[in-house]
């Protein structure tokens, strides 16, 4: 009897244990790729490269808010909607450590950096062998360019300008290894100079290893090639006030005389009609842009057209919410910016009398907001070079004037500068700065331009100006970083 | 299957020689009045077979010589034992049971008699849930069992209630108990993809529920191992009862009205006070010479020239009508039991356009083929239409939604109308409420009226559940059972936003998503019940189970309506995009066992063990073993008890205790433990990006639970009671530990780090003080005390704050209860200036004035010198806990003649609620205010709690960041239900040729005693979230329901 009981028991146990699916306890997610297989095929690696750009393009970063924050910190825009989410605190120079704008921008910047680092690590471990030396060099260069641009962008908001003490002020925690798991992530800030040095090291590597040219127009504008790295270096060196290096870099891609074009690599040149740049996003003037289309959108409350154009019921052609109007006392009040200037067509008005408001119509594609976001245009390289020459030589440099004219006259045939137009080198430098305000209105250059020269951020409406010595000249560090990184220090 | 067959043959062979010298026993079982009891169970002891009585109360059983006695039991009667001698025919009268000790309790993969249970299980009869005007049964569980907290979050229809059994047992994961319906674990939580809530448990027609058993301690729940930490709720649906076929109709119709809404300013008061605010801000301007710069509020007239005074409540809330009908047919004979039911419920919510329409079909069939083989099954289908037009603002995550009705009904200006004089919608820029005669920029967010009229946000659930089982009893004491069950939840979400409404103004959009959630389960058990030497009763259960759950969702979102004619996704639109994509699977494999032993029904021990493997866990930690052990001592069975005469008072008295270890993974993502890369697009090209940092060491949260207490019956169990102490130590709480943002990780990595405990005492008492022919009174009372404290979070993670959408008032920190309130302090209103006095983190008093002359500071110390800005960063923990310390219910039933009066009170004490809505009710933007602001500060030395009104001041009253004045005690006593029923007398019933008829009138939520100023202190803006309870932010209120009903039996 006892035996039989055991028998039944065993039979029952066998029956019920035989059906277990051990492998189902170790699932493979059907809609994602496990990290074990991310670097196993050339296609996956190429897709990862594009993924790095897509991360940079996030609406909280270069897909929108980097530009918006740097523009609304400046004097050209007036707040229309007192919403903290859409940058009211940024505009009023009153963000604190806990402001979401600050926390999200910081996080997204480093998120982009880490993805670059994880990619570079994976390439070193397996990826380089999978794609071969030549492609590996290209891909690693692209990753390092994205990383460099991310560090540079974070520096513009979270660190004192290089000019303040030659970069000896606290910069950013410099992270160059990929993080993928739990760990000790306490890391102090490197100096501003150290971070800039890394940015330049990455861009130099990129210059050497990126493809010289890309034939397809969309990829040429949205992925990096050699001239992209050079163009960015002109911007970085200008921010560091290293004017000789700006000149050296710019000369690689700017011909000696007008019409100024890039003679090697992608043949960058100014387009005849500046307004065309915001309709056809892949001309040779757009060195690097963040692409958008109906299936790839900047996301809610990140879209440039949503911020700057009002509803269509307010101004014909408006597609947005009009969160920021143009400051009537800003650059649009500049009398040297003539009515004939094509760039005036980017400015429209609504209302009259006390309800008169001006709006920027550079970005005009309607919801779902598919305007490309410019990162760097050839016009900037020209003006970077012009300014560097003036400041480096401290004379009214003829080529600088020619470069300035190249940008001005393609939009305004009625204005031509000559060397005689400027009494001092400083006048010319200021004219170039003014030109930048006109040319790059709404393209995210205003605050960095003010800060790199340690100028006072001008006041606007009821917001007072911010001198370079003020604490809110730069942003405070994200409260989360201060909380979780024990070695981090606040601004 | 071959193995199963082999087993059957083996067992059949084995059984034959045991029936050598059988004899036949006959008998009749009746009640005290001699009425036959059909369906009484007759079990041969020890280790013999069993049978049930037929319709005339007769039974016949063949028993082996080893059988010494027969145990006879029936529902609602006290069991009796017949000792077998030479007699083979018995006529037995059973005593009606007064207590619940005789009842059968579901314990997971089996049942047990209450008197033999050593774990802590609370049982609730399905009768108390039927006929209640609820969408899902658990909404009616409040107050029914000690230690079981049910919170109805708000008046949004079919919103899942918050359930806590013995406190909150997790921080990041779910604290919702495991719900097992007829052996199949059910889906819980809101599964809707739209603004209409959809609780999957609403697919169970409450009137189909036979009983609910709630396993609270480790001993009772450990058989569900890794899912038992929050307690286990067993739902048993009805089966046919012995006797002729019965047909029942149950129906009710009810009316719901919203209650306790805050009183708001009328149009004139609003206009005057808002203008006062503008004047105080220095921005009032009605200069007739220059209307461009006008800035003032003004009333408007309607088409008939009457003053517009809009009570937005009237456009948002309604008197809702609901009706509900069930028909069931059931019956059983010796070999077949069946129960079929059809239910139809059409319930209106108190918010306009918020409806719940459910159709249910249930079939339960059990068939006994012979003494060895039986099989059966259940099929249940439910179709639920959850309808809404506009977000209620009341579901989790919606508190600050731009269109939430809870908020828009109170903040919109009463001095404008929803319609223009010409009958068109009063809509201004962006679909927002038009300003009419007001000379200000805006007087409201979206005009909700066109949205209510034109929009749709529906969620239709098709819910199919079923199971089949086969059962073998090769020997009377062996039960082999195999059950296969499915639970398919198919959800169709469908929304449409008209271009005339703010939700998609000038654009128009439609979204349709389809979500399939499918679960299958296969359970195999073997149970051995054997009695050795007459007194050693043992029962062994062993089993395995595998459960698989799949989710798969997809859908479309289309925008830019091409023609106003179209209102569906299939119509003409300019764009198309994907929406609601989801896919996933999880798998749980388990082995379990239970060993029970009692000596002569005096000493009891039970051990449960379960080993679970779960696919959601880290690769290094897939398996966990959980167990529970319990013991009991029925002291009343001891000789000395009777000898001392104590049994004359205490008819039963039992000590019991248990200890065990169970787990929790409820709410853990399918693939969160794995590091993955996800795909996206860049410039129309595919991308791949590192998107999840996994944790290969991720494992269960572990609960070690201790429970001891005693239960007793007094005066032949006329009074029964239960006292329990418990402590639950939770270790390895899974927390999403944030890393430094500069590490750049894509997610906060889930890690087993925190610890927490719940401890408490429970007491329940049931009594029938009066039991006479024409009058009876039965009463039950329960109370539970619980204390929760978090003892550790993660290294480097000092505190976890949980946001209620845009604001944060909940903090979880070691040394405090989970989700305690966290706000900035204030110190009243300065009587000299009417300024709000804040207290900053340093403890300094800082005065605030929203508008100050240029160059002056808005924040000053008492002496006028500038002070740093006070903000949410100055928030402190005030020791205001959100988990009730005491909760319970008090239920009384009186019967007199054919009448029956039942009243259930529920109560919760010792907790606080953050009434965030109140800050909106005093916000000095264009928002309408509660009449509280009429007592505002106006002149020096005005003693008031309302600061001077200054236009656009959103800081002084707590809108910008939460402040302490909006925290209130939540303590309440509610008259949850009161029902007066009348059973038609037998002669009337007989004349109508029906077997029974009952009519009743019932009220729900009729009265509440509380000092809480909001509509209802039973509230949750964050759904079931464990760490942010006790928040009342822009919720729609709960309704008060009156129903009348009719039950007829044929």
Interface residues (C-beta under 8 A of the other chain):
Chain A: X4 X5 X7 X8 X9 X11 X12 X13 X14 X15 X16 X17 X18 X19 X20 X21 X24 X25 X26 X27 X29 X30 X31 X32 X33 X34 X35 X38 X44 X47 X48 X50 X51 X52 X53 X54 X55 X57 X96 X97 X98 X103 X106 X107 X110 X111 X112 X113 X114 X115 X117 X118 X119 X172 X173 X175 X179 X180 X181 X182 X183 X185 X186 X187 X218 X219 X222 X223 X291 X293 X294 X295 X296 X311 X312 X313 X314 X321 X353 X354 X355 X367 X368 X462 X478 X480 X481 X484 X485 X486 X488
Chain B: X3 X4 X6 X7 X10 X11 X14 X292 X293 X429 X430 X474 X478 X480 X506 X507 X522 X524 X526 X528 X542 X543 X544 X546 X548 X559 X560 X575 X577 X581 X583 X584 X585 X586 X587 X589 X591 X613 X614 X615 X619 X622 X670 X671 X674 X675 X676 X677 X678 X679 X680 X681 X682 X683 X684 X685 X686 X687 X688 X689 X690 X691 X692 X693 X694 X695 X737 X738 X739 X740 X741 X742 X743 X744 X745 X746 X749 X751 X796 X854 X871 X872 X873
